[in-house]
Amino acid sequence: MPDLRAFILVLLAAGGMAGQKPLRFSGEVARGREFRKEIGQGLLFALAPVNYGEGIEGWQIAVTPQTPASQDGECHEFSWIATPPYRFQNPRYVDTSYGTTAAEAVKDSPREFRFVLNCTDYRQEYKWVERLLWPYKYDRGQLDEAEAKLGKSPLGTGKLTILEAKITEGAGEQKLGRIEWLKFEVEMRLP
């Protein structure tokens, strides 16, 4: 009988985790401003402003530790390592990079992303991403290992849905425009 009770407890625990409701919240952010929200497990969700010059600006979706690792400058943003593609346009970029106009950027919704939960998993995933981004440094066996193991760390998921936006149409050479303001909803799931 003890084995049956243990089995039932395991099933109840698994069912409880599978039935966990996602964290949902909404917000607004104006051009050049940051939005931050605690999401649990020592993590923050952020829309971090970016301005690369030449009309390339907006926000990047970020998941960061609440308390930055003081001696580890690399372990500071957990979504880039788990949300491909790792080069060129990415769902995390709510901005006018890569020739995306402001109108296109706000129309691209919802935006789904993933993230690691801690620095240990960040370092492990970084190892695999580095191999795939710079394959000429590694042999075939190391590349196969990276392909097989990338994304195997526990990952959280998120979805940002843009509800309303105010944009300024572009003029001049690039004609990308500006995103002046966003109203959005976010859904986060932590394992």
C-alpha positions as CSV (number, residue, x, y, z in Angstrom):
1,M,0.0,0.0,0.0
2,P,2.8,2.5,0.7
3,D,3.9,2.3,-3.0
4,L,0.3,3.1,-4.2
5,R,0.2,6.2,-1.9
6,A,3.6,7.4,-3.2
7,F,2.4,6.9,-6.7
8,I,-0.8,8.9,-6.0
9,L,1.3,11.7,-4.4
10,V,3.6,11.9,-7.5
11,L,0.5,12.1,-9.8
12,L,-1.0,14.8,-7.7
13,A,2.2,16.8,-7.6
14,A,2.7,16.5,-11.4
15,G,-0.9,17.5,-12.1
16,G,-0.5,20.5,-9.8
17,M,2.5,21.7,-11.7
18,A,0.9,21.1,-15.1
19,G,-2.2,23.0,-14.0
20,Q,-0.2,26.1,-12.8
21,K,-1.7,29.2,-14.3
22,P,0.5,31.6,-16.2
23,L,1.3,35.0,-14.8
24,R,-0.5,37.6,-16.8
25,F,0.0,41.4,-16.6
26,S,-0.4,44.4,-18.8
27,G,1.5,47.6,-19.1
28,E,2.3,50.7,-21.1
29,V,5.7,52.2,-22.1
30,A,6.7,55.4,-23.8
31,R,9.6,55.9,-26.2
32,G,12.9,55.9,-24.3
33,R,11.4,54.5,-21.1
34,E,11.7,51.1,-19.5
35,F,9.0,48.8,-18.2
36,R,9.9,46.2,-15.5
37,K,7.9,43.6,-13.6
38,E,8.8,40.9,-11.1
39,I,7.7,37.5,-12.5
40,G,8.9,35.1,-9.7
41,Q,11.8,32.8,-9.1
42,G,14.0,35.9,-8.7
43,L,13.4,37.1,-12.2
44,L,12.2,40.3,-13.9
45,F,10.5,40.9,-17.2
46,A,11.6,44.1,-19.0
47,L,11.0,46.0,-22.1
48,A,14.3,47.7,-22.3
49,P,14.7,50.8,-24.5
50,V,17.2,50.6,-27.4
51,N,18.6,53.4,-29.6
52,Y,21.2,52.4,-32.1
53,G,21.2,55.7,-34.0
54,E,20.2,56.2,-37.6
55,G,16.5,55.9,-36.6
56,I,16.9,52.4,-35.2
57,E,15.1,52.4,-31.8
58,G,12.4,50.8,-29.8
59,W,12.6,48.1,-27.1
60,Q,14.0,44.7,-26.5
61,I,12.2,42.0,-24.5
62,A,14.4,40.9,-21.6
63,V,14.3,38.5,-18.7
64,T,16.9,39.3,-16.1
65,P,17.8,38.3,-12.6
66,Q,16.3,40.6,-9.9
67,T,19.8,40.8,-8.3
68,P,22.5,40.9,-10.9
69,A,25.4,38.6,-10.4
70,S,27.9,41.2,-9.3
71,Q,31.0,39.4,-10.5
72,D,29.5,37.9,-13.7
73,G,28.9,40.6,-16.3
74,E,27.8,38.0,-18.9
75,C,25.0,36.5,-16.9
76,H,22.5,39.4,-17.1
77,E,19.8,38.7,-19.7
78,F,18.3,35.3,-20.0
79,S,16.0,35.4,-23.0
80,W,18.5,36.0,-25.8
81,I,20.2,32.7,-25.1
82,A,16.9,30.7,-25.5
83,T,15.1,32.6,-28.3
84,P,16.4,32.0,-31.8
85,P,17.3,33.2,-34.3
86,Y,20.5,34.4,-32.8
87,R,21.4,36.6,-35.7
88,F,19.2,39.1,-37.6
89,Q,15.6,39.9,-36.7
90,N,14.2,38.2,-33.5
91,P,10.8,38.2,-31.8
92,R,12.4,39.9,-28.8
93,Y,13.1,43.1,-30.9
94,V,10.2,45.5,-30.8
95,D,12.1,48.0,-32.7
96,T,13.1,49.3,-36.1
97,S,16.2,47.2,-36.5
98,Y,17.0,45.3,-39.7
99,G,14.9,47.6,-41.9
100,T,11.6,46.9,-39.9
101,T,9.3,49.9,-40.0
102,A,7.6,51.1,-36.8
103,A,4.3,50.0,-38.3
104,E,5.6,46.5,-39.0
105,A,7.2,46.2,-35.6
106,V,3.9,46.9,-33.7
107,K,1.9,44.7,-36.1
108,D,4.1,41.7,-35.4
109,S,2.1,40.5,-32.4
110,P,2.0,38.3,-30.4
111,R,5.7,37.8,-29.9
112,E,6.8,34.6,-28.2
113,F,10.1,34.1,-26.4
114,R,11.8,31.7,-24.1
115,F,14.3,32.2,-21.3
116,V,16.6,30.3,-18.9
117,L,16.0,30.6,-15.2
118,N,19.5,31.0,-13.7
119,C,23.2,31.7,-14.4
120,T,24.2,28.0,-14.4
121,D,21.7,27.2,-17.2
122,Y,22.7,30.5,-19.0
123,R,26.4,29.4,-19.1
124,Q,25.4,25.9,-20.3
125,E,23.1,27.2,-23.1
126,Y,25.7,29.9,-24.0
127,K,28.3,27.1,-24.6
128,W,25.9,25.4,-27.1
129,V,25.0,28.7,-28.8
130,E,28.6,29.8,-29.1
131,R,29.5,26.6,-30.9
132,L,26.7,27.0,-33.4
133,L,27.3,30.7,-34.0
134,W,31.1,30.2,-34.6
135,P,31.3,26.6,-35.9
136,Y,34.8,27.0,-37.4
137,K,36.2,26.8,-33.9
138,Y,34.8,23.3,-33.2
139,D,35.0,19.8,-34.7
140,R,32.0,17.9,-36.0
141,G,31.4,16.0,-32.8
142,Q,31.3,19.2,-30.7
143,L,28.8,20.7,-33.2
144,D,26.6,17.7,-33.1
145,E,26.6,17.8,-29.3
146,A,25.6,21.5,-29.4
147,E,22.7,20.8,-31.8
148,A,21.5,17.9,-29.6
149,K,21.7,19.8,-26.3
150,L,20.7,23.3,-27.2
151,G,17.5,24.3,-25.4
152,K,17.5,21.3,-23.0
153,S,17.9,23.4,-19.8
154,P,14.6,24.2,-17.9
155,L,13.0,27.1,-19.8
156,G,10.3,29.6,-19.1
157,T,8.2,30.9,-21.9
158,G,6.6,34.3,-22.5
159,K,4.2,36.0,-25.0
160,L,3.9,39.7,-25.5
161,T,0.8,40.9,-27.2
162,I,0.7,44.5,-28.4
163,L,-2.8,45.9,-27.8
164,E,-2.3,49.5,-28.9
165,A,0.5,51.6,-30.2
166,K,1.2,55.1,-31.3
167,I,3.8,55.4,-34.1
168,T,5.2,58.3,-36.1
169,E,5.5,57.5,-39.8
170,G,9.0,57.7,-41.2
171,A,10.4,60.4,-43.4
172,G,13.8,60.9,-45.0
173,E,16.1,58.2,-46.3
174,Q,15.3,55.3,-44.0
175,K,11.6,56.0,-43.5
176,L,11.4,53.5,-40.6
177,G,9.3,55.8,-38.3
178,R,9.2,55.7,-34.5
179,I,7.2,53.8,-31.9
180,E,6.1,56.5,-29.5
181,W,4.1,54.4,-27.1
182,L,2.9,50.8,-26.5
183,K,0.1,49.2,-24.5
184,F,0.6,45.5,-24.1
185,E,-0.2,42.3,-22.3
186,V,2.3,39.7,-21.2
187,E,1.8,36.0,-20.3
188,M,4.7,34.3,-18.6
189,R,5.0,30.6,-17.7
190,L,7.7,29.4,-15.4
191,P,8.5,25.6,-15.1
